[in-house]
Amino acid sequence: MKQKKIILVATLMLSVVTATAQSLNSAYFTDGYNFRHTMNPAYGNDQSYVSIPALGNINVRTQGNFGYDAIIKTNPRPNGNKTMTTFLNPYIDASTALEDFASGNNRVVGSVGITLLSAGFKAWNGYNTIEINSKTSFGVSLPYELFEFAKNTGNKSYDIGDINAGALSYVEIALGHSRQLTEQLRAGAKLKVLLGVGRADVKMENVKAQLNDANQWLISAKAQADVSMKGFTYKQKDKEYKQKPGTYKYVNDLDVDGAGVSGFGLGIDLGATYKLNDDWNFSAALLDLGFISWSNDMQARNISDQFIFDGFHDAEVSKSSPNSFKNQGQAYSDQMAEFANLQDQGDQGGRTTGIGTTLNVGAEYTLPMYRQLSFGLLSSTRFQGEYSWTEARLSANWEPLKWLDGGMSLGVGSFGASAGWLINIHPKGFNFFIGMDHILGKQSKEFIPLSSKASVNLGMNITW
């Protein structure tokens, strides 16, 4: 399947949205972790550092309330053979097919963050940071009723609700400074210049499906896609009207002719820490208060408030099957495009969008009888419209040696419970760290996590 077809499916329907903070929350209370300033700009380091280009801090994470195991099922065929298929397979009953989807909105959010270059050093009565980061965020919000309709549980009408998807990619250049204001209070801030690479937002509002007298699905919805990206265009296909004679065009493909900066913006991080006494420390930070102003808005809207849709169809997950995902990729992309039913409206001019804001509030207690061990509680809240989430994470932080620290953590929030860990090695001259906020659970034969909750954060830096 062509790459642009994959992008079309991902953009227009079942993937991508601005999303989640790109940081390792399990490391928030680890003193020797060089990148604590990404979670609270008030934090400084005892060491100065320079990151190894593109390897200093790599963060990949996803979190959600449904995943691979909800979509992909084992198909017990009548001949006794078992194949991998989707929940749409007619041999899988509706209750089994839908049991792993959340009863409300099914959401997955995620991010990929790469520090291209970063440095931290002491000067000007404080600690200073310089960063160039690449950030990509993605996710999706789908109502349970959409999966009921896709499975066709036997109803003649479905009130599906709202479907939201989108994506965001940008590069940030950040300058940070933190300093002690009093013996107990420390404050910090970062100023960020944002270079927008691309943003996509897709919304289908008040989606309803009604079976008409001709045994056809009549879909009603208000749908719109907005894509801001240099060189981006929609491609359209002719299709005959089923309600009346004639043809119309609908978006079934896309093209990107070149790439580059398509927007500019500004952002700021603000943070503070307060040392109550030798045992208790408190902190708070607001991250990514900012916006990006985009130079274009390639818009597509649904052709009419009502249209005929043939429904979703299954494909087996088998390399040898003629109905495999690889061979049926074109059919799946066509189904998604037809369901969205969008028509190119051209460039609507510039637009301005936010980048999502995160609030971190933390409290740490250090054991008086063993100062190498502390316990911390971090509350993180992401403000991002339909994709907002909260998490509380309790961590045990241990520093057995001056050059070795880390810990374990347990989190609970909008996407359920998770466990994390960190190992941070920082002898003189070098730093290496690796950690997770969500330990990988069971995986498929293709090494895809069955759950949508997974993360890994690692990096290598030169220190002095």
N, C-alpha and C positions, 0 to 999 in steps of 0.2 A: 504494500500500500504506500502511496506517495506520502512524503512527509507532510505536505500541505494539507492532505486529507486528515491526517492525525491531528494537526493543529486546528482544523475546522471543527472536528468533533470535540476536542478539548475546550476550545474557546466558546463555541456556541451552546454546548450543553453540559456535559458530564464531567468537567474538571474545572479547574482554576478560579481563584478569588484573592484579593488582597488579604493579608492574613496575619501571621503570627510573629511575635518578637523573635529575633534571630540571636539568641543568647543561651547560655547554659545555666539555668537557674540553680542547679545543684552546686554550682561553684560560687554562688553569691557571697557566702560567708568564709570563703577560703582566702586567707591573707596573701598567700604566695601566688595567686592566680593573676597574671598580668592584665587580663581583660575584664576585671571587675568593673572598670570604668564604663564598659558598654551597657551595664545594668544600672549603674548609678554614677554619674559623672563626678560626684564628690570624692569617690575613692581614688587614692593615689597608691603608688607602689614604693617599696623600699629600694627596689632595683630600677635602673634605667634599662630599656630594651629597644631592639629593632627587630621587626619581624622578618623572617625569610620570605621573600616575595611570593605571594599567592599560597603560602603554606603556613603563615603565622597564625591564622584562626579560620578554620573551615567549619561551618555549621550547616547540617542538613537535618530537617525535622518535619514530621507530619503528626497531626493529632485529629481525632474525630470520633464519632459514635457509630460508624459503620465502616467496613473495609472489604478486603479481597474475599474473605470467607462468606460475606453476604451476597456478593455478585456471582462467584464461581461455586458451583455445586457438583457433586458426584451424581451422574445419571445412571440409575439402575435400569438398563434396557431390558425389554421382554425376553431376549435370548440369553440373559444372564450376564452378559458382559457389562463392565462399568467403564464409562467415559467421563471426562470432565466437560461440563457444560455450564450454561448460565442459569440463573433462577427462572428464566423465561421458558425453559424446556417444558413441553406439555406433559412429559412423564413425571415431573415433579409436582406434587400437589401444592395448592396455594399456601396452606398453613406452613409447610416445610420451607417453601420458597421465600416466604416473607418473615420468618421468625427472627432473622438476624438484623432486620431494619428497625430503627427507632420509631416509636409510635408518633412522634412529632416531626420536627425537622431533622433530616439526616445531613450532617455537616462533616466535611473534612477540610482542614486548613493546614498549610505547611509553608516552608520557606527554605531557601538555599542562600546562605551568606558566605562570601569569600572575602577575606581581608587581603587586598592586593598589596598594600603596604601600610605599616603602622609603626609608630615609635612613641616612646614615653620617656620623659626625662625631668629632672628637678631643675627648676630655674624660676626667677621672678617671684621668690617667696612662696612657691607652691610646686605642684606637679602638673606637667603639660603633656598633652597627647596630640599626635598628628595621625590622621587615618585617611586611607582611600579604600572604600568598601564597595563591593558589588552585591546588590540585594535583589532577590526575586521572591515574590510571595504569590501563593496560589491557594485555592480551596473551592468549595462548592456548598450550597445549601439547597437541599431537595426535600420536599414534603413526602411523608409516608404514602400519601394517596397517589403520588406519581408512580410508585412501584406497584401499588394495587392495580392501577390502570394498565401499566405495562404488562403485568401478569394476566390481566383480564380475569378477575375473580368471579365474574358472572353478573355483575351489576350492569344496568342499562344506562346509568349516569354516574359520573365521578366529579366531585368538587375537589379539584387537585390543589388549588391555592397558588402560592407564589413560588417561582423558581428563580434562583439567583446564582450567577457565576461571573467570574472575572479574573484578571491577572494584573500584576504590577512588577515592573523591573526598572531599576535605576541604579546609578552610581552616586555615592555620597563622598564628599571631601569634608572632613570634620576637623575642627580645631577645638581642643578642650583645655580647661584650666581649673584646678581645684586648690584650695588653701585653707589653713586653719584661721577661723575668725576669732575664736576664743579657745581657751584650753579644752573646752568640751565640744564646741560646735565647729564643724567643717562643712564647707559648701563648694559646689562645683557647677560648671556649665559647659556646654558644647554648642558651637555654632556650625551648622552644616550647609554646604552648598550642594544642591541636588541636581543631577543631570538625568533627565528622564529618558529611558530607552523605549518603553512602551507600556500602555495600559489598555486593558479590555474589560468592559462591563456588559453583562447580558442579563436582562430581566424579563421574565414572563409573569405578568400579574393577573390574578383572579382567573386562573386556568380552569376550564370546565370541559368535560367530555360527555356527549350525549349520543346514544345509539338511535339513529333515525329509522324510518320505516323500510329503507332499502338496506338495512343491516350494515350501515356505514357509520363511522365515528365522526360526529360533528364537533369540532374543537372551537372554543371561543376563548380569547385571551388578548391582552394588550402586551405586545412583545417589542423589545428594542435592544439593539446592540450598538455600543459605542466603542470604537477602537481608535486609540491615539498612538500612532507609530509611523515613523518615517518610511515612505515607500509602500505603505499598506494599501491594498485595494481588494474589494470583493469581486468574485466572479459569479455570474448568474446562469441559470438554465431555464429553458422554455418548458412549460408544462401546461397541459390542457385543463381548462376548467371542468369540474365535474358537476357544478351547479348550473352552468350555462355554456353555450358555445363560445369558442375562442381560447386563447392561450394567455398565460401570464409568465413573468419571470420571477424566479426566487433564487436566493443566495445558496449555492451548493459547493462553493470553493472559495479560496482566497489566494492572494499572491503578495509577496513582499519583495520589492525591487530595491535592493540595497538596505542598509540599516545605519543608524547613527543616533545622534541626540535629537529628540523630538520634543523636549520640554525642559524647563528650568524652574527651580524652586529653592526654598529655604526651609531649614528646620532648626530646632533647638532642643537640647536636653537640659534639664534642671535637676539638681539633687542636693541632698544634705544628709549629714550623719551627726548624731548626738551621743556622746559618751556620758552616761549618767554616773557611772562609777567604774571601778576596775572589773566588775562582773557583767554589767548590762550596757549594751549598745543598741541604739535605735537609728533607723534610716528611712528615707523616702525619696522617690525620684519620679519625675514625669519625662518620658522618652518620646521622641519623634513628634513633637508639636510642630507641624509644618504642612507644606502644600507644594504641588507641582503645577505649573501653568503650561499646558500642552499647546502646541502650535496647530494641531489639526484634530478633527473629530469625525472619523469616517463612520457614518451612521447607517444602520439598516433597521427598518421597522416591518412589523407584520403587514401583509397585503390587505387583509380585511379582518374584521372582528370575528368572523366565523369561516371555517374552511373544513374540507373533508380530509381525514387522515386515515391511512390504511392500517395503522397500528404497528407495534414493535414485534419483531420476529427473532427467534433464537438462532445461535450458531454454536456448534460444538467446539470445545477447546482441544483440538487434536491436530497435529501437524499433517497427518496422513488423510484426514477426512476431507471430502470435497466441500464440506460446510465448516471448515476450520475458521478461526479468527482471521488468519492471514488471507484466506481466499474470500472471506465474507466481509473484510474490512470496508470495501467499497459500499456494500449494501448497508452496513451499520451507519456509515457517514451519511448516506443518502436518507436513511430513516431519521436521523437527528436533524438534518437540514430541513426535511419536509415538516417535521413536527414544529420546529421554530418558525418556519414559514415567513422568512424575512426577505425584504426587497431593498436593494441598494438605494440610499437617499443621497449619496455623495458626501462631500466634505461640508460639515456644518460650521466650520471655523474652530477657533480655539476653545478650550474649556479648562477649568481649574478643579483639581481634586486633592483631597487629603491623602496622607500616607498611613494613617492609623496611629493612635497614641496608646502607650502602655504606662500604667501606674504600678510602681513597685513600692511596697511598704514592708520593712523588715524589723525584726527584733532578735537579738543574739544574747545568749547567756553563757558565760565562760565559767567552768567549774573552779571554785576557789582552791580546792585541794589538788587539782591536776590541770594546770593552765594550758596544757597542750590539747585539751578537749573542750569543745563548745557545742551548743545546740542552737540552731537558728530556725525561725519561722518566717517564711516569705510569702506575702500575698501579692499575686500578680493579676492585673485586670487589663484586658485588651479592649479598647473602644473602637469598634469597626463595624457599626451597623448590624446587619444580619449575621456577621461573623464574629461578634464580640464573644469573649470567653473570660472566665476567671479560674484561678488555681491557687490553692494553699499548699505550700511545700515545707515539710519539716525535715531538717537535715542534721546529721551528726558529723562534726568537722574535726579531723584529727591531724595534728602536726607532730609525728613521732621524732622527726629529724629536722634540722634547719633547712635542709635541701629537699625535703619530701613532705607533702601534705595531700589532703584529699578528704573523701568522706562518702557517706551514703545518704540517700534522701527518699522520702515517701511523699507523693503528691496526690491530691484529690481535687476535682473541679468539674467544669462543664463537660469534660470528655471522660469522666470516670477516674479510676485510680491508676497510678503508675509508680515505678520505682526507678531511682537514678543513682549514679555513682560518679566519682572523679578520682583520677590519679594525676598529680601534678609534681613533676620532677624538675628541680631548679637549682642545680649546683652552680658554682661560680662559672659564668661565661655562657651558659646554655640553659634553655627551658624547653621541656616537652610536656604536653598535657593531652589527656584523652578522657572523655566522659560522655555520659548519656543522661538525659532526663527521663527517657522511656526505654527501658531495657527491651531488646528485641525478643518477642515470644516465638510461637510456632511460625514456620515458614512453609511456603509451597515448594514443590520440586524445582521451581524456577527461582527459588530463594527470595520470593516476594513475601513480606510479612502478612500474615492472615489478618492481623489487626491493623488499623490505620495509625496506631500510636507507635512511633519509632523516632529515634534521634541519635545522632552521633556528632560530637564536637571534638576537634583535635587541632593541634598546632605546634609549630617549632619556632623558637625565637632565640636571638643572641642577647645576652644580658651582661650588665656590668654594675 
